[in-house]
Amino acid sequence: MSEFHQERNVRSITKLRKLVAELPPFCLTFFTGIENRTSPLTRMNYAYDLRIFFDFLITETSDFPLDRIRDFSLSDLERVTGTHLELFLSYLSFYTFQGKQYTDGERAKARKMSAVRSLFKYLFKKEMISANVTDRVEMPKIHEKEIIRLDVNEVVNLLNEAESGDMLTKAQQRFHKANRLRDVAILTLFLGTGIRISELVGLNISDVDFESRSFVITRKGGNRTVLYFSDEVAEALQNYLAFRAEKYPDCRDPALFLSLQEKRISLKAVQVLVKKYSRLICPNKKITPHKLRSTYGTNLYRQTQDIYVVADVLGHKDVNTTKKHYAAISDDIRRRASTAVRLRDKEES
């Protein structure tokens, strides 16, 4: 596991421990029980969602007159009904938690219900509660999002703008010279390999092998995988590394991509730079690092027409995920397919 992912896990575990101290005591049993099959980040997010669930039961219903979430007992949990769960889903459309207002869409609702269902399922399996009422409640229906990606000309324009900075404001151009080769390398890596943002940020210089045109990344769940890159990606990386060595000769940070503070670039900084360039090139599209990954997946599928290759390169555990996002969008392939089968040979008619 990379240093970046180890540090992220430590932060997640530290935050999880603080959250568990606020939750009912049986939640500690739950988190301990699922530790071997979930990541620290997943457990931390579960804890956030469960805190909102128990806060709802105590503050928004009259059935659990308790002073603190911590006071919620297993016998109280036994009294949670399907109606409570349905009211919770409705409540998530607009709610206030710790003085801030939130509005959850269908995906956020489904995520919170997944945390609740996991808790009930675990406690029921361990015979700590007599029934799993979450089985009686339908999960929110998830509608397919519009698939957004860059067109071929937009990819070219995006990389050209990152190189030139012509459309940037004067304030942005002051930093562009120092960041130009780094930004080009980051965008090229996204568009040329389909790497995830966490994988990119977690890269160290030692992970990159230019001789084999490959680098080692840490996938979701901590598995280490080798990805390969093209000569175009290699050139962008080599240009950046040469500049990095000259600009930061005494830097001891092993990270591949650095901030101006000579530290590993953050997830937020990468998101900001992608947004900065993309909104100049395609202002009507909300482009994120994941959309650049989608762009690569789309182009790879069009070139290979092999959904299993795309799934493997992108690190999808379920090929159906890949089919849903890439196979259905290849209009050009469908057009070619429409003329592939001849019903009658014209020479025979």
N, C-alpha and C positions, 0 to 999 in steps of 0.2 A: 504494500500500500504506500502511496506517495506521502511525502511530508505534509502536503496541503490537506489531503484527505484525513490524515491522522489528526492534524490540528483541528479540522472541522468536526471530527468525531468527538474530540475532547470538549470542544465548545458545546456541542449538542448534549453530551452526557452531563456536563456541568449544569446546563440550563434545565435538563430533564429532572435532575435531582432537586432543584429548587421548586419546580412545578409540582413534583410528586409530594413535596412537603405541604402543598396547599390542597391536594386532592384527598378523597377518602382513603383510609388505610389499605383497603383491599386493592386499590390501584397499584400499589407497590408490588403485590403478588402478581398482578397481571403483567406489568412491565418486565418483571424478572422472568416470568414464564415465556414471554415472546422474544426475549433477548437474542436467542440463538438463530432466529429466523427473520429478524428485522434489523435495519440499520439504526444507529443512534438518531439520525435525522428523522426517520420515520416515527420512532418512538416519541421524540420531542414534539413533533407535529400532532401526534395522537394526544399527548398531554394537553397541548393548547386547546384542542377541540373538545376534549372531555371536560376541561375546566369551564368552557362556555355551556356545555350541556348541563352540568350540575348547577351552575349559576342560574340557568333558566328554570330548573325544577324548583329551586328554593325561592327565587325572587318573582317568578312569573306565574306560579301556581300556588294554590292555598293548601296543597296536599302534603307539603313537606316544610313545616314551620321550624326551620333550623336557622341558627345564627351564622354558621360557617359551612362552606363546602366540605371542610374536613370532618364535620360532624355526621355526614351522610353514612349510614350503615348498610350492611347487606340486607337487613330486614326492610329498610327503606327502599332499597333497590328492588326487592320483591314486589313492592307496591307500584312500581312503574308499569304503566299500561301502554297498549298500542296507541291509545288516544293521546297520551302524553307525548309520545314520539311524533305523532302527526302534528300536534300543536307545536312541537319544537321545530319541525321542518318549516311550518308556516311562519314561526317567529323569526327564523333566519333571513326572511326576505327583507326585514328591516329591524335592527335591534341595537341596543346600547349595552356596551360592556366596558366597565372601568372608565366611564365618562366619555367614551368615544362611540360614535354611531357607525354602523356597518350595514351594508346591503350585500347579501350573498346571492350569487347566481346558482344555476342548477349544479354546476361542477363543485362549487364550494359547499353546497348543501350535501351533495353525495359524499364528499370527502369527510365531512363531519359525521355523517351517518355511518360511514365505514368504520370510523374510530369507535363509535358507540356499539355497533354490531360486533366488532372484534372483542370489545370488553365483555359483552353479554355472552358471546359464544364461548370465550375462554372460561368464564366463571361457571357457566352451565356444564361445560365439559368436565371441569374439576369438581362438580357437584357442590359448588358453593352457593348456587341459587337453584331453585326448583324448575325454572322455565326460562326459555329464551324468547322474550316477547318481540324482539326485533325481527324474528322470522315472519311475523304477521304484518309487517309494515313494508309497503313497496318503496324501493329506492327511487329517488327522483329520476325522471327520464332525461337522458343526456342527448341533446340534439347535436348533430354534427356541425362543427364550426366550418366556416368558409376557409378553404385551404389557400393560404397566401404564400407566395414565393416570388422571387425575382425572375423576370424574363431575361433572355440572353443579353439583350442590349443594356438592360439595367445592371447586370453583373459587370459588364465592361465599364459602364459609366461610374459605378460605385468604386471600383478599383482605381480608375483614372482620377476620380475626385480625391480619394485618399492619398494618392501620390502628389497631386498638384495643390490641393487645398484652395483652388481658385474661388470657390463659392462660399468659403468660410468667412465669418466676420473678421474684422481686423483684430479683435481680441483673441479669437480662436487661432488666427494665423500666427500669433506670437508664440504659441505653443506647438504649432504644427511642425516646425522644423525639427524639434527635439523628438516628436512622436511619430513622424511620417513613416519611417521604415517599420517601426513597431506596428502601427495601425494597419499598414498594407499587409504585413505578415499575418496578423491576426485575422483579417478579413479573408485573405487568401487561404488560410488554414481552414476556416469555417467552410468556405465555398468549395475547397478542393478535397476535403476529407469527410465532411459531415460530422465533425467532432462536436461533442456537447460542450457547453460553456464551462461546466465544472471540470471536465476533462482537460480543456485547454488551459484554464487557470492553474490546474494542478501540475502541468508539465514542468519538468526540470530540464536543464540543458543536457544532462547526462542521459535523458530518455530518448534523445534524437540521434539516429544513426544515418548519416548522409551516404555512407557507402552502400547500404542496403535500401536507402530511401524509405526508412521506417521509423516509427517512434512507439514507445510503450505508454499506454494510458491506463488509468484506473477507472473501470466501468462502475455502474451502479452495483452496490453490494460488495464492492472491494476487489472484484476480479481484475487481474492485470491482463491486458490484451495488446497485441501488436497491430498497428495500422500502417498502411503504406501510403506514400504520397508521390506525386508526379514531379517532374523536373521543374515545372512552373512554381510549385509550392516550395521545392528545395531552394530555388533561386531567391524567393522572397525571404525565406528563413535565413539563408546565408548572408544576404545583404543586411538584415537586421542584426544578426549576431556579430558581424564585423563592426557595425556601428556601436553596438552595445559594449563590445570589448574596448573600443576607443574612448567612448564617453564615460564608461564606468570601470576603469581599469582595476580599481581596488575593491569592487563589489564582491562580497562573499556570499550573497544570496544565491542559492542554486536554481532559483526560478528561471524559466525560459523568458517569460515576459515580465518586465519591470515597470513600476510606476516612476514618476519623476523623483520620488523619495527613495529610489533604489531599493524598493521592496517589491515582493510579489504583487502583481496587479490584482485588484479585487474583482469579484463578480460584477459589482455595481459599475465599476469603471469600464469594463468591457461592454456592458449593456448601454452605457451612455455613449461610448464611441460609435457603436453600431447605429444607434439612433441618430447621432449627430450627422453622419454621412448619408444614411439612407433617406432621411427626410428631405435632403437636398435633391436627391436623385428621383425619388418616387414619393412625394408628399402625401399621396392618397392611399399609400399602403403603410400599415403599421408593422415595420420590419424589426424583428428581434433576433438575437443569436439563434434561437430555435427555428426561425423562418429561413435563415441562411442554411441551416442544417436540412430543412425541408427542400430548399432549392437544390442542394447537392443530391439528396435522395431522388428527387424528380429527374434530374439530369442523368444520374446513374441508371435509373430504371429505363429511361428512354434509350440509353446506349446499349444496355445488356439485355433488356426485356426479360430479365430473370429476377423475380421477386425474392427468391431465396438468397441470391447474392446481395441484394439491397438490405435484406433483413440482417444478414450476417455482418456486413460492413457497419451498419448503423447500430448494431448491438441490441436488436429487438429480440426478446425471448420468444415472443409469439408472432409468427409470420402474418397472422390475421391483422395485427396492428399495422404492419407494413402495407398489406393489401388495402386497408382502409384509407391510408394516407397517400399512397402513391399509385397503385394500380388503377384506381378509378379516375385518375386525372389525366391519363395519357390520351388526349384526343387524337394526336397525330398517329399513335399506334392503332387506335380504333379505326381511323380513316383508312390506314393501309390494310387492315384486316377486312374492311368492307369490300375490297377488290381482290382479295387473295383467293377466293373460291369462285370458279367459273361454273355456271350451270350448263352452258352449251358453248362449244367451240364455234366461233364464227365461221371458220372454214368449212364446217360440216353442215351449216344451215343453208 
